[in-house]
């Protein structure tokens, strides 16, 4: 791992982030910043009011000046701590963006007049390039802008983007033709057609997204914000009516005093959901940051949140569920044919086959029979390459014609030479297909020797992950171009809920629309241009960074590691975001109950002594309000690590998660303030006694 996004994975905070967040917390005290958060804006206005009251009390030498000053100080701390939570979340994103920004340079560019290496060229800078320009990039040169390879094949270092040092191959045509500005060509050359305008490259978009410049509020976040604002307005109206009520009550009872403004503001701040109000923005920003730490760039917070609500996953078989390359696992000889002869002929026909399947046949022959590679020049062998027409490959050694390929193609080859394929061999090939494998028949001339069994290797642990998703209520659907028999066998071995065989782009799109018409949210991955329509239709669409430009533009997330399995991690991260928001909202609401018992009995006890029975924490009447305000501020700081790291995710049904959430954060939110406020009240009492003593 070199540079790139993955570097920002150390502790939760660094010293630099803490220092910058502390400064930003103060800078965010401007009214224009505070008005964006209705709950904290009420605290902000309340802090201004109590500041004015405290200044007046100091000027008039009021006996309540000290208490009012301390309450005012801690109200301002409440606002600053909420700002700090947001600033800390933004700071982590900015640190990640800084590492990406180092990769963005105004790179020199060699612009061509035609898509040929020897075409007329002129030197310019990356900032002067336009969409459609043709560029020549040779070994050890930086690619100036995003584009598509139109000629050439080269090894490219993408560590500046992905953080991984292993180079990748980029070539014209196919699904590996997309290149990213800021990456470096290591070998050969590429002719690239620019697909981005200056300032709108993939790297520019990444930096903007990571910094949160385009992070709009998600629908759930907006809905929760409206709910919190409504609750705040209700509390504001209720507290506002207490002032005239307390004046009237004191006059009628002929004892006690009316509730002062500072106490009313403190009561309001403690009763409104300041905890979740102060952390809500930080939770959303942290959710996007966690995606970045997983090397996934999300175009908005909306798609991160949607990932948490997904209930259908469409997964490609190859590379996601299986290892991606079929491997030879067994030789099945025809009757009366020695297994070693089959292995020998299979290896001969595969020596020049550079595909993973071909290399696995050579390895299997070595492992099973100790057959080593031989000197093909000495044998005077002529190799027959694989073609789509014959669906066979092989080798001719003199008059010997050795072939390996699809069972029907090799069977036809044998029969044309006057031979026949034993019935047992055909049944063996059918049985292999039924089990999800791929049969390759081997023949020498008119004699069918046997079948090689190729198998898609299901990834280790993938079945357990699908079981976890099932417990969460998420349906998994495998999409493959394989025949139904093979697809059914792989689906059963992997443990997916359903599969679609012989899938075409149209069938993927139709399937997504069918699920969405049932009210379900669908997620899928893709990397090719043929995946673009389905990616555009899916609610959560993850494109591979190695994929085509069309796929990346259609998706709302891009996986820089190009790991199709990442879709499962994306869903888990989205669910963690929703769980964190729900858990801290539950904790915040439960908190208010305890603070009610701390403040209400104290501010009305002089007028109605009977209310002292509600002072179940036995708080000091002179310090109870200050203790509650201090706790209200400090709890935000204590919850910042949970907001940024997220509540630990576990694959459980929604009902179980709700129960655990209520038990841990609901009950915890109810008990913690009783303990915390009491401890603070005792400490304040000891401090006051020490001063007076």
N, C-alpha and C positions, 0 to 999 in steps of 0.2 A: 504494500500500500504506500503510495507516495502522497501527492497533494490530493485535493478534491474534498468533496463534502464529508467524507468519512472521518476526517481528522478531528472534527468537533464531537468527540465521543468520550471525553475524559470524565471529569466529575460533573456534578450538576451545574456548578458555577466555577468560573475562574476569577482570580483577583481583578483582572481587567474588566470583566463583565459586571462584577459587583460594584466597582468604583463608578463605572459609566451609568449603571442602573440607579445608583444613589443620586447622581447628578440629574439624570433624566426625571427621577421622581419629583424633584423640586421644580424642574423646568415645566413639568406638566401641570403645575398649579394654576396656570392661566385659565380664565373662565371659558375660553374657546375649547380648551381640552376637556375640562370637567363637564361641560354641558352635554357631552356625548354619552355620559353614563348617568342616567336620571337618579339612581340611588345615591351614588357618591356625590352628585351635584347638590343633593339635599344636605348631606353631611358638610359639604364645602360651604354652603350658605349658612348653615348652623354654626360653623366654626367662625365665620366672619361676625355673626351676630354676637356670639359669646365673647369674641375678642373685644368688640365695642363695649359690651357690658363690663368686662374685666378692667378695661382701661378706665372707664368711668368710676368703678369701685375703688381702684388704686388712687385716682385723682381726688376722690372724696373721702379717702381713708376709711372705707367701709370694712366692717369686721369680716365680711364674706369674701374679701378680695383675694386672699390666698387660695381658697377653695376654687373660686371661679377661674383664677389664673391656671391652676393645675388642670382643671377640666378642659379649659380652652386648649392648653398645650397638647393634651392627649387626643382631643378631637382633630387637631391639625395632624398629629401623628397618624390617626386613622386614615385620613386622606392621603398622606404621603406614603403610608405602607401599601395602600391599594395601588397608587401610582407605581410604587417600586415593583409590585408583582407584575404589572403589565410591562414595565421597562425591562425587567429581568428576562421575561419571555422574548421580548423584542431583541434584547441584547444577544441572546443565544443565536437568534436568526441572523443578526448582523455579523456575528463572528463567523458563521457559516458562509455568509455572502462575501465577506472579505477574502476568504480563501478562494472563492470562485472568481472574484474580481481580479486577483493576481494573474489568472489565466487569460483575461481579456486584454488584448493588446491591439494597437493600430498596426496590424501586421502588413508588411510589404506584400503586394500581390502582382502576379504576372498574368495580365489579361491577354487572351488570345482572340484573334479575329475569326477563327474557325475551330471546330472540335478536332484538331490534329496537333500532334506534338510539335511538328515542324512549321506550324502556322506562324504568321507574324505576331509578335508579342510586344506589349508595352508595360512598363512598370508603373504601378499606382499604389495607393494605400487602401486598406480594408474599408475605411470610412467613405471612400469614393465609389465603392462597388454598387451596382444596381442589380435588381432581380433579373436573371437571365444571362448575366455575364458569364463568359467561359474563362476558367483559370487553369493554369498548369502548376501543379505542386509536385516537387521532386523530393527525393530522399533527404531527410534532416531539415525539411522546411515545415513551417507551421501553416496549417490550413486557415486562410484569412476569414472565411465566412461559411455559414451553413450552406449545404448544397447537395447535389446528387451527382454521383460518378457517372460520366457518360463514356469514358474510355479508361482502360488500365485496371491493374490489380496491384494492391499495395498493402503492406503491413502498417497499421496505424496505432500510435500510442495515444490512448484516450484517458490516461491516468489523471489528467488535469480536470476531467469531468467526472469520471466514475470513482477515482481513488484507487483503482486496481492497476497494477503495473504490467499485467499480461497484455501484449498487443493483440489486436484483432485484424481480421482481413476485411478490406473494403474493395468492392469490384462493381463494374457496371452491370446493370440488369439485376433482376431478382430482388430479394429482400434485404440485401446487405450493401445497398448502393448509397445509403444516406450517410453523410459526414457532417461533423459539427465543427464550427469555427473554434480555434484555440487548441485543437488537437494537432499532433505532429505525425507526418509521414516518415516511417522508418526505413522503408525500402522501395525500390522501383519508382513509379510515378503515377499520378492520377490527373485526369482532366475532369474538372468539376464545373457543373452549371449552378450558379448562385441561385438560391431559393429564398433568401431573406434580405430585407432592406437594412441599411445601417441603423443600429440601435434597436433592431427587432430580431436579432439572432436568438437562437435557443439559449445561449449563455446569458444574454441580456434579460431574457424572460425569466430564467432561473434566478438571477440575482434579485430581480424585482419581486418574484414570488417569495423567495426566502426572506427578504427584508420585510415582507408583509405589506408592501405598498398597495397590492391589489387584493388584500384580504378583506372582502366584504363580510358583513355578518350573515350567518347562515339562517335559514328559516326557523330552525329550532331555537337558535340563539336569540333571534328577534322575538319569537313567541315568549321565551322565558323572560326576556327584557321587559316586554309589555306586562307580563304577570307581576314581575317585581316592582315595576313602576306603579301598577294599580294597587298593589299591597302597600307601597310607600305612601300613596295618596290617602288611602284609608287610615293609615297610622297618623299621617299628618293632620287629617281632619279630627281624628279622635283626640290627639294631644292638644290641638288648638282649642278644643272645647274645655279642656281641663282648667285653663287659666281663669275664665269667669266662674266656673263651677267652684274652684278652690276659694276664690274671693268670697263668693256667696256663702259657702260652707263655713268659712272662718267667722263671718259676721253672724250667722245664725247660731253657731255653737259657742260664740263668745270666747273662743280660745284658738290657739294656733295662729299660723300666718299663711298667707296665700303663697302658692308655689311660685318661685322666682323663675325668670326666663331661662337662666343657665340650666336649672334642673329640668325644665321642660325640654330644652334642646337635647340634653343628655339622654332623657327618657326616649325621645324620638329616635335618636341615633342608635340607641341600644335595641329598640324594638323593630326598626326596619331591617330588611335582610342585607346588612352592610357586608357580611362575610362573603356571600356569594356575589353580591354586587361588586365588591372589590376584586374578586378573582375571576369573574366571568370572562373578561377579555383575555386574561392570561391563559385560561384553559384552552380557548380557541386557538390562540397563537401557538401554544405549546403542542397542540395536536398536529398542526402543520409542520412544526419543527421535528416532531418524532417521525413524520413521513420522510423528511429530508435526511434524518439520521439513518433511515432504512434505505437511503439512496433512491427515494421516489419523489419526484417533483410533482406536486399537485397544482393545478391551475387555479384552484380557489378552495376556500374552507368549505364550501358547499359540497364538493365531491368527497372531501375527507369525512364529513359528517354522514353523507349518503352511504359511504362504505360501512358505517356502523349499523345502518338499517337494512343492508342487503340481506335477502333471504334466498336468492338463487345464484349459484356460481357456475358459469360456463367455463370449462377448462379443456384446453387442447390435450390430447393424449401424449403426443410426442414432445418430450422435453419438460412436460409438467408432471404428468402421472408416471410416465416411463422415463428411462434414462436418455432416450432420444435416439440411440443406436441399437439396432438388433444385434444379438450375439449368437454365434453357433454354440449350441449346448449339447448336441448329441448327433451321432451317426446311426442311421437305421439301414443296414444292408438288406438287399434283396435276398430271397431264398438261395442258398448254395453259394453266396458271394461272401468271402472272408471280410470281416469288418475292417481289417488293416488295409486291404486293397481299396475299399471304398475311401478310407481316409487318405491313402496315397494319391488317388486320382482327384479327390476333392482338393487336396493341397496343391497339386500340379495346376489345376484349373484356376486357382486363386492367387498364385504368386504375384501376378501383376495387377491384381484387383486392390486398389488403394483405398477402397471404401472401408469403413469400420467393420461391415459385415464380412468382407473378403479377408481382412486381417484376422478376424476372430476365427475363421475357418482354418487358416494356417496355424494359429496358436492351438486350436483344439486338436489338430492332427499331431502336433508336437507333444501335447500333454497326454493324449490317449495312447499313442503308438510309438512315441519317440522318433517320429519321422522328422528329419532335419531338412532345411532348404538345400536344394541342389544347384549345381552349375548349369543354368539353362542354355548358355552358349555351347557347352559341350554336347548337350542333347540336340542342338540344332532345332530348337522349338520355335514355332510361329504362334504368337498369341492372337487370339480372336477377341477383340474388345466387346463389351456389352453394348447392345443397341436396343432402342425401344421397339424396333420392328421384330427382332428375333427373340428378345427377352432372354438371351443366353449370353454367356461368355465362355471362354475355354482356351485350349491350346492344341495345336497340331504338331505331332512329333512323327515325322515320316508319314506313314499311312495311318497312324493312330489319330483318331479324332475324339478328343475328350471335351465333353460339354457339361456345363453347370448352369441351371436357371430354373425358371418357373416350371412346375410339374407338367402342365399341359404343353408348354413349348418344347421341353426336352422329350416328352412322350411322342410328339409329332416328329421330332428329329429322328428318334429311334425307329418309328414306323416307316418313315421315308427311306431308311436304309435297309428295310426288310425285317426288322426285329419287332419285338413286342414288349410291352410293360407288364410285369406280373400283377395279377389282381391284388395280391397282398401289399404291393408297393403303393398302388393307388389308394387302397384303404388306409395305409399308414399316412399318406399325404393328407387325406381327408381328416383323419383323426388329429393330426398336428394342427390343422386349421381350426378345428372345433375347439381345441384347447387354447386357442389364441396365438399360436405360433405361426411361423411362415415356413412352408416346406420348399426346399431347393433340391431338385432331382439331379443326380449325377449319372452320366452315361459315357461309355467308351464304345464308339461306333454304334452298332445296332444292339448293344447289350446295356440294359438299364442296371446300374450297380447298386443304387440305393438312394436314400433321401437324407439330406442334412436338415436338422431342425434348428431354425432361427427363432429366437424368442425376444420379445420386448421385455426388458427388465424393469419391473415396477420399482419405483424408488423406495428405499427403506424408510419406514415410518409414515409413509403417505396414507396407509389405511387407517392408522390411529388418528391422523389429523382429520381425515374425512369423518371418522366416528365422533370426534370432538365437535366438528361443524354440525353434524346431525343433532347432537345434544343441544346445540344452540338454536335449532330450528332452521338451519340453512340447508337447502337442497343442492346437491352437487350433481352436475350433468357433464359427462365426458363427451367431447365433440371430436370426431376423427373421420378421416377419409377411408379407413379400413372397411372391409366387408363386414356384414352383420355378425357372422360367426366369430371372427377375430375380435371385433369390438365387444361382443358379449362376454367373451372369456376374460379380456383385460379388465372390463368393468367389474366383473365378479371378483377378480383377484385384488383389485385396488379398493373395492368397497364403495364405489360411487353409487348414488341413488338411481341414476338413469344414464342412458347414453344415446348419442345420435351417430349412426354409421353412415358412411359414404356422404359426408356432409359437404355441401356446396355453400358459397357465400349467401345465396338466396335462402337456403334452409336455415342458416344461422340467424339471419335477420328475421325470418318468419317465426322462429322459435322464441327469440327475445320478445317480439311483439305479442306473442301468445301469452307469455308469462306476465308481461306488463298489463295486458288487458284484464288479467285476474287480480290486479292490484299489487303485484309483487315487484320488488326492486331487484334488478339483474346486474351482475358484474361479470366482466370477461376480460381476457387478455388477447393480444394479437400483435403481429409484426409486419404483415404483408399488406399490399394495397387491396387485396381481395378481402381483408378483414375490416377495411375502413368503414363500409356501410354498417356492419354490426357494431363496431366500436362507437360510431356516432349515435346509434340507437340505444346502447346500453346506458344504464344509470351511472355505473362506475366502469370506466374503460381504461385499462392500463396497457399502454403501448410500450414495446421494447425499444430501447435507445438504438439498438442495431437495426431496427426496422425501417421501413420506407417513410418518406416524408408524409405521404398520405395518411398512413396509420397514426403517426405522431400528431398530426393536425386534427384527426378525428377524435382522439382520445382526450380525457381530462386528467390523466396522470401518465407520467413517463418514468419507467423503471430504468435507471442508469446502469444497473447491473445486467439488464436483459435476462432476468431469471423469471421464467413463466410462473414458477411456484410462488413468487412474491405476492401474487394476488391474495393468497390466504393471509399473509402478513398484513397486507393493506386492510383487509376486512377486520382483522383483530385490532389494528391500530384505531380504526374508526369506531369500533365498539368500545375500546378503552376510553376514547374521547367522550362518548356519550355516558359511559359509566362514571367517569370522573365528574362530569358536570352534574349528573343526578345525585351522586354521593355527597358532593359538597353543598348542593342545594338542600338536601335532606338535613345535613349537619347544621347549616345556617338557620333553617327554620326552627329546628329543635333547640338551638342556642337561645332563641328569643324567649322561650318559655322560662328558662332559668333567670334571665336578666329581668324579666317581669317581676319575679319574686324578690329580686335584689333592690329594685328601685321604687315600685309602687308603694310598698308598706312604709318606706322611709319618708317619701315626700308628703304623704298624707297622715302620718302617725301623730303629728302634733294636733291635728284637727280631729281625727278619729282614732283614738288610742286602741280601739278594737282591732284595727288593721295590723297592729304589732304581731298578732297571731300568725300573719302571713310571712313574717320575717323568720322563716324556718332555718335560715343559715346563721341566725343570730349575729347579723352584721352590725357594726358600729354605725349608728344613725348619721354621724358626722362624716364618715368616710365611705359609706356604701355606694353612693352615686359615683364617686371618683374611682372606686374599685371596679365597678361595672364598666365604666368607660375605658379604663386601662386594659381590662381583659378584652373588651371589644376590639381594641386596636391590636393588641399582641397576638390574638388568635389568627389574624390575617397573615402575620409573619410566619407563624408556625405551620400554616396550611400551604404556603407558597411552594415548598418542595413537592407536596402531593399534587398541586395544580400543574406543576411543570413536568414532573415525572409521570404522573397519571396513576390512577388506582390500578393495582395489580389485576391483570386480566386473567380470568379463568373460564374455560369452556364449560358453561353450565346453562340449563334452560332458563328462560327469562323469569319464570316464577321463582326459581331458586335464587337467582341474582337479586331480584327485588326483595326477597325475604332477608338475604344476607345484608343487603344495603340498609334496610330498615334496622336490623339488629345492630350492625357495627356503627353506621354513621348516624342513624336516628337515635338509638339509645346512647351512643357515645356523645352525640351533640347535646343530649339532654343532661347527662351526668357531668361532663367536663366543665361547664360553666359554674356549677355549684361548687366544685372543688377549686377551680381556678380563682373565682371571685373571692372565695373565703380565704385562700392563701394570700392573695394580694391585700385583702382587707387587714389580715393579721400583720403582714409586713409593714403596711402603712401605719398601723397602730403602734408597732414597735418603733418605727422611725420617729413618729411624733413624740412618743414617750421619751425617746433618747434625746430629742432636741430640747424638750421641756425639762428633762431631768438634768 
